[in-house]
Amino acid sequence: MTRTVIATEKAPKALGPYSAAIQTDQLVFCSGQTGIDPATNELAAADVESQTRQVLTNLKNVLEAAGSGLDLVVKTTVFLRDMADFPKMNAIYAEFFPANPPARSTIAVLGLPKNAQVEIEATALKR
C-alpha cells in the first residue's frame, strides 16, 4: 500500500505539523480546512457563509491535487463554532454537494484555528 503526502498552492499551508491530505492506493484523507484564503493566509471573511465557501473550495483544490474530487467524497466532518450557523453552513454545503452528498457529521466546538467559524475534513475515493 502506498502513502503519499498531498500539498497544493491552491490551498492554505498547514498551520502545524500535518499534511493537507494523505493519499493511499484507494482513498484520500483530507485534513480539516478552515476558510483561509491561500492568497492572503487570512480568513476569507468573518461570516460563516463566506468561510464555508472558502473551506469547500480549499477542500476541492486539495482533492484535485490528489487525483480526486468533491464528487468522490464519501464522508465529511463539519466543526462549527456556533450550531446556530448550521442552516447557513448547510445551504453553502448543498451548493458543493448538489447530488448524492457524502455521509456527514456536524459537531459544535469551542474554538477553531485563527478564530474560524467552520472547519471541514473529508475522506474521498481516488479517481
N, CA, C and O atoms as a GROMACS GRO file, in nm:
protein
  508
    1MET      N    1   0.084  -0.119   0.000
    1MET     CA    2   0.000   0.000   0.000
    1MET      C    3   0.088   0.125   0.000
    1MET      O    4   0.190   0.130   0.069
    2THR      N    5   0.049   0.223  -0.077
    2THR     CA    6   0.125   0.347  -0.084
    2THR      C    7   0.067   0.451   0.010
    2THR      O    8  -0.050   0.445   0.049
    3ARG      N    9   0.151   0.547   0.045
    3ARG     CA   10   0.111   0.662   0.129
    3ARG      C   11   0.183   0.784   0.072
    3ARG      O   12   0.305   0.794   0.080
    4THR      N   13   0.105   0.876   0.015
    4THR     CA   14   0.162   0.993  -0.050
    4THR      C   15   0.110   1.120   0.016
    4THR      O   16  -0.011   1.135   0.035
    5VAL      N   17   0.199   1.210   0.049
    5VAL     CA   18   0.162   1.340   0.106
    5VAL      C   19   0.115   1.430  -0.008
    5VAL      O   20   0.180   1.438  -0.112
    6ILE      N   21   0.002   1.498   0.013
    6ILE     CA   22  -0.055   1.588  -0.087
    6ILE      C   23  -0.044   1.732  -0.037
    6ILE      O   24  -0.077   1.762   0.078
    7ALA      N   25   0.002   1.818  -0.125
    7ALA     CA   26   0.008   1.963  -0.098
    7ALA      C   27  -0.023   2.036  -0.227
    7ALA      O   28   0.002   1.984  -0.336
    8THR      N   29  -0.078   2.155  -0.215
    8THR     CA   30  -0.106   2.238  -0.332
    8THR      C   31  -0.099   2.384  -0.292
    8THR      O   32  -0.133   2.421  -0.180
    9GLU      N   33  -0.055   2.467  -0.384
    9GLU     CA   34  -0.052   2.611  -0.361
    9GLU      C   35  -0.193   2.670  -0.364
    9GLU      O   36  -0.213   2.785  -0.325
   10LYS      N   37  -0.292   2.592  -0.410
   10LYS     CA   38  -0.430   2.639  -0.421
   10LYS      C   39  -0.508   2.620  -0.290
   10LYS      O   40  -0.630   2.643  -0.286
   11ALA      N   41  -0.439   2.579  -0.186
   11ALA     CA   42  -0.499   2.566  -0.053
   11ALA      C   43  -0.399   2.622   0.049
   11ALA      O   44  -0.279   2.626   0.022
   12PRO      N   45  -0.449   2.665   0.164
   12PRO     CA   46  -0.358   2.724   0.264
   12PRO      C   47  -0.252   2.624   0.310
   12PRO      O   48  -0.273   2.503   0.313
   13LYS      N   49  -0.139   2.679   0.346
   13LYS     CA   50  -0.033   2.597   0.405
   13LYS      C   51  -0.079   2.551   0.544
   13LYS      O   52  -0.156   2.620   0.611
   14ALA      N   53  -0.031   2.435   0.585
   14ALA     CA   54  -0.066   2.380   0.715
   14ALA      C   55  -0.025   2.476   0.826
   14ALA      O   56   0.080   2.539   0.819
   15LEU      N   57  -0.110   2.486   0.928
   15LEU     CA   58  -0.081   2.571   1.044
   15LEU      C   59  -0.004   2.496   1.151
   15LEU      O   60   0.020   2.551   1.259
   16GLY      N   61   0.036   2.374   1.123
   16GLY     CA   62   0.109   2.293   1.219
   16GLY      C   63   0.172   2.173   1.151
   16GLY      O   64   0.181   2.170   1.028
   17PRO      N   65   0.216   2.076   1.229
   17PRO     CA   66   0.283   1.959   1.173
   17PRO      C   67   0.183   1.854   1.121
   17PRO      O   68   0.165   1.749   1.182
   18TYR      N   69   0.120   1.884   1.009
   18TYR     CA   70   0.029   1.790   0.944
   18TYR      C   71   0.029   1.819   0.795
   18TYR      O   72   0.075   1.924   0.750
   19SER      N   73  -0.023   1.725   0.718
   19SER     CA   74  -0.032   1.737   0.572
   19SER      C   75  -0.173   1.780   0.533
   19SER      O   76  -0.269   1.749   0.604
   20ALA      N   77  -0.185   1.849   0.421
   20ALA     CA   78  -0.318   1.887   0.371
   20ALA      C   79  -0.401   1.762   0.345
   20ALA      O   80  -0.521   1.759   0.370
   21ALA      N   81  -0.334   1.658   0.293
   21ALA     CA   82  -0.402   1.530   0.270
   21ALA      C   83  -0.298   1.420   0.260
   21ALA      O   84  -0.180   1.444   0.234
   22ILE      N   85  -0.346   1.299   0.281
   22ILE     CA   86  -0.267   1.178   0.259
   22ILE      C   87  -0.345   1.092   0.161
   22ILE      O   88  -0.463   1.065   0.182
   23GLN      N   89  -0.278   1.050   0.056
   23GLN     CA   90  -0.340   0.965  -0.045
   23GLN      C   91  -0.286   0.823  -0.030
   23GLN      O   92  -0.165   0.801  -0.017
   24THR      N   93  -0.378   0.726  -0.031
   24THR     CA   94  -0.338   0.586  -0.032
   24THR      C   95  -0.376   0.529  -0.169
   24THR      O   96  -0.414   0.604  -0.259
   25ASP      N   97  -0.367   0.399  -0.184
   25ASP     CA   98  -0.400   0.337  -0.313
   25ASP      C   99  -0.543   0.367  -0.356
   25ASP      O  100  -0.570   0.379  -0.475
   26GLN      N  101  -0.636   0.378  -0.261
   26GLN     CA  102  -0.777   0.395  -0.296
   26GLN      C  103  -0.845   0.516  -0.234
   26GLN      O  104  -0.950   0.558  -0.283
   27LEU      N  105  -0.787   0.573  -0.129
   27LEU     CA  106  -0.854   0.679  -0.055
   27LEU      C  107  -0.767   0.804  -0.041
   27LEU      O  108  -0.644   0.798  -0.049
   28VAL      N  109  -0.835   0.917  -0.020
   28VAL     CA  110  -0.768   1.043   0.010
   28VAL      C  111  -0.826   1.093   0.142
   28VAL      O  112  -0.948   1.109   0.154
   29PHE      N  113  -0.741   1.116   0.240
   29PHE     CA  114  -0.780   1.165   0.371
   29PHE      C  115  -0.738   1.311   0.382
   29PHE      O  116  -0.619   1.341   0.392
   30CYS      N  117  -0.834   1.401   0.381
   30CYS     CA  118  -0.805   1.545   0.387
   30CYS      C  119  -0.812   1.595   0.530
   30CYS      O  120  -0.909   1.568   0.602
   31SER      N  121  -0.710   1.668   0.570
   31SER     CA  122  -0.714   1.736   0.700
   31SER      C  123  -0.822   1.843   0.696
   31SER      O  124  -0.864   1.886   0.588
   32GLY      N  125  -0.865   1.885   0.812
   32GLY     CA  126  -0.965   1.989   0.819
   32GLY      C  127  -0.916   2.117   0.755
   32GLY      O  128  -0.802   2.159   0.775
   33GLN      N  129  -1.004   2.179   0.677
   33GLN     CA  130  -0.975   2.308   0.615
   33GLN      C  131  -1.062   2.413   0.682
   33GLN      O  132  -1.179   2.389   0.712
   34THR      N  133  -1.004   2.529   0.706
   34THR     CA  134  -1.081   2.644   0.752
   34THR      C  135  -1.096   2.740   0.634
   34THR      O  136  -1.048   2.711   0.524
   35GLY      N  137  -1.161   2.851   0.657
   35GLY     CA  138  -1.188   2.946   0.549
   35GLY      C  139  -1.073   3.039   0.517
   35GLY      O  140  -1.095   3.155   0.482
   36ILE      N  141  -0.951   2.990   0.529
   36ILE     CA  142  -0.834   3.071   0.498
   36ILE      C  143  -0.815   3.078   0.347
   36ILE      O  144  -0.813   2.976   0.279
   37ASP      N  145  -0.800   3.200   0.297
   37ASP     CA  146  -0.771   3.222   0.157
   37ASP      C  147  -0.622   3.197   0.136
   37ASP      O  148  -0.540   3.263   0.200
   38PRO      N  149  -0.584   3.104   0.048
   38PRO     CA  150  -0.441   3.074   0.031
   38PRO      C  151  -0.360   3.191  -0.023
   38PRO      O  152  -0.238   3.195  -0.005
   39ALA      N  153  -0.424   3.286  -0.088
   39ALA     CA  154  -0.352   3.402  -0.142
   39ALA      C  155  -0.309   3.499  -0.033
   39ALA      O  156  -0.206   3.566  -0.045
   40THR      N  157  -0.389   3.508   0.075
   40THR     CA  158  -0.360   3.605   0.180
   40THR      C  159  -0.319   3.540   0.312
   40THR      O  160  -0.264   3.606   0.400
   41ASN      N  161  -0.346   3.412   0.326
   41ASN     CA  162  -0.325   3.337   0.450
   41ASN      C  163  -0.408   3.392   0.566
   41ASN      O  164  -0.373   3.376   0.682
   42GLU      N  165  -0.519   3.457   0.532
   42GLU     CA  166  -0.614   3.509   0.630
   42GLU      C  167  -0.753   3.454   0.599
   42GLU      O  168  -0.777   3.406   0.488
   43LEU      N  169  -0.843   3.461   0.697
   43LEU     CA  170  -0.980   3.416   0.674
   43LEU      C  171  -1.042   3.497   0.561
   43LEU      O  172  -1.021   3.618   0.551
   44ALA      N  173  -1.119   3.430   0.477
   44ALA     CA  174  -1.182   3.495   0.361
   44ALA      C  175  -1.272   3.610   0.405
   44ALA      O  176  -1.275   3.714   0.339
   45ALA      N  177  -1.344   3.592   0.514
   45ALA     CA  178  -1.435   3.693   0.570
   45ALA      C  179  -1.476   3.645   0.708
   45ALA      O  180  -1.438   3.535   0.750
   46ALA      N  181  -1.551   3.726   0.779
   46ALA     CA  182  -1.591   3.689   0.914
   46ALA      C  183  -1.716   3.601   0.918
   46ALA      O  184  -1.736   3.527   1.014
   47ASP      N  185  -1.800   3.608   0.815
   47ASP     CA  186  -1.928   3.536   0.819
   47ASP      C  187  -1.911   3.388   0.782
   47ASP      O  188  -1.822   3.351   0.705
   48VAL      N  189  -1.998   3.306   0.837
   48VAL     CA  190  -1.990   3.162   0.818
   48VAL      C  191  -2.015   3.121   0.672
   48VAL      O  192  -1.959   3.022   0.627
   49GLU      N  193  -2.097   3.196   0.599
   49GLU     CA  194  -2.123   3.160   0.459
   49GLU      C  195  -1.996   3.174   0.375
   49GLU      O  196  -1.960   3.082   0.301
   50SER      N  197  -1.928   3.288   0.387
   50SER     CA  198  -1.804   3.309   0.311
   50SER      C  199  -1.697   3.208   0.352
   50SER      O  200  -1.626   3.155   0.267
   51GLN      N  201  -1.687   3.183   0.480
   51GLN     CA  202  -1.588   3.087   0.528
   51GLN      C  203  -1.619   2.946   0.478
   51GLN      O  204  -1.528   2.874   0.438
   52THR      N  205  -1.745   2.907   0.480
   52THR     CA  206  -1.783   2.774   0.432
   52THR      C  207  -1.750   2.760   0.284
   52THR      O  208  -1.699   2.657   0.241
   53ARG      N  209  -1.779   2.862   0.207
   53ARG     CA  210  -1.747   2.860   0.063
   53ARG      C  211  -1.596   2.845   0.043
   53ARG      O  212  -1.553   2.768  -0.043
   54GLN      N  213  -1.516   2.917   0.120
   54GLN     CA  214  -1.370   2.907   0.107
   54GLN      C  215  -1.321   2.770   0.154
   54GLN      O  216  -1.232   2.712   0.092
   55VAL      N  217  -1.377   2.720   0.263
   55VAL     CA  218  -1.341   2.586   0.314
   55VAL      C  219  -1.360   2.482   0.204
   55VAL      O  220  -1.270   2.403   0.176
   56LEU      N  221  -1.478   2.483   0.142
   56LEU     CA  222  -1.508   2.381   0.041
   56LEU      C  223  -1.428   2.401  -0.087
   56LEU      O  224  -1.397   2.303  -0.156
   57THR      N  225  -1.394   2.524  -0.120
   57THR     CA  226  -1.305   2.549  -0.233
   57THR      C  227  -1.166   2.495  -0.202
   57THR      O  228  -1.102   2.434  -0.288
   58ASN      N  229  -1.118   2.518  -0.079
   58ASN     CA  230  -0.988   2.464  -0.038
   58ASN      C  231  -0.989   2.311  -0.046
   58ASN      O  232  -0.894   2.252  -0.097
   59LEU      N  233  -1.095   2.248   0.006
   59LEU     CA  234  -1.104   2.101   0.000
   59LEU      C  235  -1.105   2.053  -0.144
   59LEU      O  236  -1.038   1.955  -0.178
   60LYS      N  237  -1.181   2.119  -0.228
   60LYS     CA  238  -1.187   2.084  -0.371
   60LYS      C  239  -1.048   2.087  -0.432
   60LYS      O  240  -1.010   1.995  -0.505
   61ASN      N  241  -0.972   2.191  -0.402
   61ASN     CA  242  -0.837   2.205  -0.458
   61ASN      C  243  -0.741   2.098  -0.405
   61ASN      O  244  -0.659   2.047  -0.481
   62VAL      N  245  -0.752   2.064  -0.278
   62VAL     CA  246  -0.668   1.958  -0.220
   62VAL      C  247  -0.704   1.824  -0.285
   62VAL      O  248  -0.616   1.748  -0.323
   63LEU      N  249  -0.834   1.797  -0.296
   63LEU     CA  250  -0.878   1.672  -0.357
   63LEU      C  251  -0.831   1.660  -0.501
   63LEU      O  252  -0.785   1.554  -0.543
   64GLU      N  253  -0.842   1.768  -0.577
   64GLU     CA  254  -0.797   1.765  -0.716
   64GLU      C  255  -0.646   1.742  -0.725
   64GLU      O  256  -0.600   1.673  -0.816
   65ALA      N  257  -0.570   1.799  -0.633
   65ALA     CA  258  -0.425   1.776  -0.631
   65ALA      C  259  -0.393   1.629  -0.603
   65ALA      O  260  -0.287   1.579  -0.640
   66ALA      N  261  -0.486   1.561  -0.537
   66ALA     CA  262  -0.468   1.419  -0.503
   66ALA      C  263  -0.529   1.326  -0.608
   66ALA      O  264  -0.528   1.204  -0.591
   67GLY      N  265  -0.582   1.383  -0.716
   67GLY     CA  266  -0.644   1.299  -0.818
   67GLY      C  267  -0.782   1.253  -0.779
   67GLY      O  268  -0.824   1.143  -0.817
   68SER      N  269  -0.854   1.336  -0.705
   68SER     CA  270  -0.989   1.303  -0.662
   68SER      C  271  -1.078   1.425  -0.690
   68SER      O  272  -1.043   1.509  -0.773
   69GLY      N  273  -1.189   1.434  -0.621
   69GLY     CA  274  -1.277   1.548  -0.638
   69GLY      C  275  -1.392   1.543  -0.541
   69GLY      O  276  -1.413   1.441  -0.474
   70LEU      N  277  -1.467   1.650  -0.532
   70LEU     CA  278  -1.581   1.655  -0.440
   70LEU      C  279  -1.684   1.547  -0.471
   70LEU      O  280  -1.752   1.498  -0.380
   71ASP      N  281  -1.696   1.509  -0.597
   71ASP     CA  282  -1.792   1.405  -0.635
   71ASP      C  283  -1.755   1.268  -0.582
   71ASP      O  284  -1.838   1.176  -0.585
   72LEU      N  285  -1.632   1.252  -0.533
   72LEU     CA  286  -1.586   1.123  -0.480
   72LEU      C  287  -1.574   1.122  -0.328
   72LEU      O  288  -1.525   1.026  -0.270
   73VAL      N  289  -1.618   1.230  -0.263
   73VAL     CA  290  -1.613   1.236  -0.116
   73VAL      C  291  -1.716   1.138  -0.059
   73VAL      O  292  -1.832   1.137  -0.100
   74VAL      N  293  -1.671   1.057   0.035
   74VAL     CA  294  -1.761   0.959   0.098
   74VAL      C  295  -1.801   1.000   0.239
   74VAL      O  296  -1.903   0.954   0.290
   75LYS      N  297  -1.721   1.086   0.304
   75LYS     CA  298  -1.752   1.126   0.442
   75LYS      C  299  -1.690   1.260   0.472
   75LYS      O  300  -1.574   1.285   0.438
   76THR      N  301  -1.767   1.348   0.536
   76THR     CA  302  -1.713   1.474   0.586
   76THR      C  303  -1.745   1.486   0.734
   76THR      O  304  -1.840   1.424   0.784
   77THR      N  305  -1.665   1.565   0.802
   77THR     CA  306  -1.696   1.606   0.938
   77THR      C  307  -1.688   1.758   0.940
   77THR      O  308  -1.587   1.816   0.900
   78VAL      N  309  -1.795   1.820   0.986
   78VAL     CA  310  -1.805   1.966   0.993
   78VAL      C  311  -1.792   2.006   1.140
   78VAL      O  312  -1.859   1.949   1.227
   79PHE      N  313  -1.706   2.102   1.167
   79PHE     CA  314  -1.690   2.157   1.301
   79PHE      C  315  -1.739   2.301   1.297
   79PHE      O  316  -1.685   2.383   1.222
   80LEU      N  317  -1.839   2.334   1.376
   80LEU     CA  318  -1.897   2.468   1.380
   80LEU      C  319  -1.875   2.530   1.517
   80LEU      O  320  -1.894   2.464   1.619
   81ARG      N  321  -1.836   2.657   1.520
   81ARG     CA  322  -1.824   2.727   1.648
   81ARG      C  323  -1.959   2.757   1.708
   81ARG      O  324  -1.972   2.766   1.831
   82ASP      N  325  -2.062   2.773   1.625
   82ASP     CA  326  -2.195   2.804   1.675
   82ASP      C  327  -2.298   2.724   1.596
   82ASP      O  328  -2.314   2.745   1.475
   83MET      N  329  -2.367   2.632   1.662
   83MET     CA  330  -2.463   2.547   1.593
   83MET      C  331  -2.579   2.628   1.536
   83MET      O  332  -2.653   2.578   1.450
   84ALA      N  333  -2.597   2.751   1.580
   84ALA     CA  334  -2.699   2.839   1.521
   84ALA      C  335  -2.664   2.871   1.375
   84ALA      O  336  -2.752   2.910   1.298
   85ASP      N  337  -2.537   2.855   1.337
   85ASP     CA  338  -2.494   2.878   1.199
   85ASP      C  339  -2.516   2.758   1.108
   85ASP      O  340  -2.485   2.763   0.990
   86PHE      N  341  -2.571   2.650   1.163
   86PHE     CA  342  -2.589   2.528   1.084
   86PHE      C  343  -2.669   2.552   0.956
   86PHE      O  344  -2.625   2.507   0.850
   87PRO      N  345  -2.784   2.621   0.959
   87PRO     CA  346  -2.859   2.641   0.834
   87PRO      C  347  -2.780   2.719   0.728
   87PRO      O  348  -2.790   2.689   0.609
   88LYS      N  349  -2.703   2.818   0.769
   88LYS     CA  350  -2.622   2.895   0.674
   88LYS      C  351  -2.512   2.810   0.613
   88LYS      O  352  -2.492   2.811   0.492
   89MET      N  353  -2.441   2.734   0.699
   89MET     CA  354  -2.336   2.645   0.650
   89MET      C  355  -2.398   2.541   0.558
   89MET      O  356  -2.343   2.513   0.451
   90ASN      N  357  -2.511   2.484   0.598
   90ASN     CA  358  -2.575   2.377   0.523
   90ASN      C  359  -2.616   2.423   0.383
   90ASN      O  360  -2.606   2.346   0.287
   91ALA      N  361  -2.662   2.546   0.369
   91ALA     CA  362  -2.703   2.599   0.239
   91ALA      C  363  -2.584   2.606   0.143
   91ALA      O  364  -2.596   2.571   0.026
   92ILE      N  365  -2.469   2.653   0.192
   92ILE     CA  366  -2.350   2.660   0.108
   92ILE      C  367  -2.298   2.520   0.078
   92ILE      O  368  -2.260   2.490  -0.035
   93TYR      N  369  -2.298   2.434   0.178
   93TYR     CA  370  -2.254   2.295   0.163
   93TYR      C  371  -2.334   2.227   0.051
   93TYR      O  372  -2.277   2.155  -0.031
   94ALA      N  373  -2.464   2.250   0.047
   94ALA     CA  374  -2.551   2.190  -0.055
   94ALA      C  375  -2.513   2.235  -0.195
   94ALA      O  376  -2.533   2.160  -0.291
   95GLU      N  377  -2.460   2.355  -0.210
   95GLU     CA  378  -2.414   2.403  -0.342
   95GLU      C  379  -2.297   2.320  -0.393
   95GLU      O  380  -2.285   2.296  -0.513
   96PHE      N  381  -2.210   2.276  -0.303
   96PHE     CA  382  -2.092   2.200  -0.341
   96PHE      C  383  -2.120   2.051  -0.355
   96PHE      O  384  -2.046   1.980  -0.424
   97PHE      N  385  -2.226   2.003  -0.291
   97PHE     CA  386  -2.266   1.862  -0.299
   97PHE      C  387  -2.413   1.855  -0.341
   97PHE      O  388  -2.498   1.817  -0.261
   98PRO      N  389  -2.444   1.893  -0.467
   98PRO     CA  390  -2.584   1.904  -0.510
   98PRO      C  391  -2.657   1.772  -0.526
   98PRO      O  392  -2.780   1.767  -0.516
   99ALA      N  393  -2.584   1.662  -0.552
   99ALA     CA  394  -2.648   1.532  -0.571
   99ALA      C  395  -2.567   1.425  -0.499
   99ALA      O  396  -2.444   1.430  -0.496
  100ASN      N  397  -2.635   1.330  -0.442
  100ASN     CA  398  -2.569   1.219  -0.373
  100ASN      C  399  -2.461   1.266  -0.275
  100ASN      O  400  -2.345   1.224  -0.286
  101PRO      N  401  -2.497   1.351  -0.180
  101PRO     CA  402  -2.397   1.404  -0.087
  101PRO      C  403  -2.335   1.294  -0.002
  101PRO      O  404  -2.395   1.188   0.018
  102PRO      N  405  -2.214   1.320   0.048
  102PRO     CA  406  -2.147   1.220   0.132
  102PRO      C  407  -2.212   1.208   0.269
  102PRO      O  408  -2.292   1.293   0.310
  103ALA      N  409  -2.177   1.102   0.340
  103ALA     CA  410  -2.214   1.091   0.481
  103ALA      C  411  -2.148   1.209   0.553
  103ALA      O  412  -2.042   1.257   0.512
  104ARG      N  413  -2.212   1.254   0.663
  104ARG     CA  414  -2.158   1.372   0.730
  104ARG      C  415  -2.192   1.370   0.879
  104ARG      O  416  -2.298   1.323   0.919
  105SER      N  417  -2.100   1.422   0.957
  105SER     CA  418  -2.124   1.451   1.098
  105SER      C  419  -2.099   1.600   1.116
  105SER      O  420  -2.013   1.658   1.050
  106THR      N  421  -2.175   1.663   1.205
  106THR     CA  422  -2.153   1.804   1.237
  106THR      C  423  -2.141   1.816   1.388
  106THR      O  424  -2.224   1.765   1.463
  107ILE      N  425  -2.037   1.883   1.431
  107ILE     CA  426  -2.004   1.892   1.573
  107ILE      C  427  -1.983   2.037   1.611
  107ILE      O  428  -1.913   2.110   1.541
  108ALA      N  429  -2.042   2.080   1.722
  108ALA     CA  430  -2.017   2.214   1.775
  108ALA      C  431  -1.889   2.210   1.857
  108ALA      O  432  -1.867   2.118   1.937
  109VAL      N  433  -1.804   2.309   1.836
  109VAL     CA  434  -1.676   2.315   1.906
  109VAL      C  435  -1.658   2.451   1.973
  109VAL      O  436  -1.721   2.549   1.935
  110LEU      N  437  -1.573   2.454   2.072
  110LEU     CA  438  -1.549   2.577   2.147
  110LEU      C  439  -1.468   2.679   2.068
  110LEU      O  440  -1.493   2.799   2.078
  111GLY      N  441  -1.373   2.633   1.989
  111GLY     CA  442  -1.289   2.724   1.912
  111GLY      C  443  -1.221   2.652   1.798
  111GLY      O  444  -1.208   2.530   1.799
  112LEU      N  445  -1.177   2.730   1.698
  112LEU     CA  446  -1.107   2.676   1.582
  112LEU      C  447  -0.985   2.765   1.553
  112LEU      O  448  -0.981   2.879   1.598
  113PRO      N  449  -0.886   2.713   1.480
  113PRO     CA  450  -0.768   2.793   1.448
  113PRO      C  451  -0.805   2.926   1.380
  113PRO      O  452  -0.898   2.933   1.300
  114LYS      N  453  -0.731   3.029   1.415
  114LYS     CA  454  -0.749   3.165   1.361
  114LYS      C  455  -0.890   3.218   1.386
  114LYS      O  456  -0.938   3.306   1.315
  115ASN      N  457  -0.956   3.163   1.488
  115ASN     CA  458  -1.091   3.208   1.524
  115ASN      C  459  -1.193   3.184   1.413
  115ASN      O  460  -1.291   3.257   1.400
  116ALA      N  461  -1.170   3.079   1.334
  116ALA     CA  462  -1.260   3.045   1.224
  116ALA      C  463  -1.398   3.005   1.277
  116ALA      O  464  -1.412   2.962   1.392
  117GLN      N  465  -1.498   3.021   1.192
  117GLN     CA  466  -1.635   2.983   1.225
  117GLN      C  467  -1.665   2.837   1.192
  117GLN      O  468  -1.752   2.775   1.253
  118VAL      N  469  -1.592   2.783   1.093
  118VAL     CA  470  -1.620   2.648   1.043
  118VAL      C  471  -1.491   2.581   0.996
  118VAL      O  472  -1.401   2.647   0.944
  119GLU      N  473  -1.485   2.451   1.015
  119GLU     CA  474  -1.377   2.368   0.962
  119GLU      C  475  -1.441   2.240   0.910
  119GLU      O  476  -1.533   2.187   0.972
  120ILE      N  477  -1.391   2.190   0.797
  120ILE     CA  478  -1.446   2.066   0.741
  120ILE      C  479  -1.330   1.977   0.697
  120ILE      O  480  -1.237   2.021   0.631
  121GLU      N  481  -1.339   1.849   0.736
  121GLU     CA  482  -1.244   1.748   0.690
  121GLU      C  483  -1.320   1.650   0.602
  121GLU      O  484  -1.442   1.639   0.611
  122ALA      N  485  -1.247   1.578   0.516
  122ALA     CA  486  -1.312   1.488   0.422
  122ALA      C  487  -1.229   1.365   0.394
  122ALA      O  488  -1.106   1.367   0.402
  123THR      N  489  -1.299   1.258   0.360
  123THR     CA  490  -1.238   1.136   0.309
  123THR      C  491  -1.302   1.108   0.174
  123THR      O  492  -1.425   1.113   0.161
  124ALA      N  493  -1.220   1.080   0.075
  124ALA     CA  494  -1.270   1.060  -0.061
  124ALA      C  495  -1.204   0.939  -0.127
  124ALA      O  496  -1.098   0.893  -0.086
  125LEU      N  497  -1.271   0.891  -0.230
  125LEU     CA  498  -1.213   0.787  -0.315
  125LEU      C  499  -1.114   0.852  -0.412
  125LEU      O  500  -1.127   0.970  -0.445
  126LYS      N  501  -1.018   0.776  -0.456
  126LYS     CA  502  -0.926   0.821  -0.558
  126LYS      C  503  -0.989   0.794  -0.695
  126LYS      O  504  -1.057   0.693  -0.712
  127ARG      N  505  -0.968   0.882  -0.790
  127ARG     CA  506  -1.019   0.858  -0.927
  127ARG      C  507  -0.947   0.742  -0.990
  127ARG      O  508  -0.976   0.707  -1.105
   0.00000   0.00000   0.00000
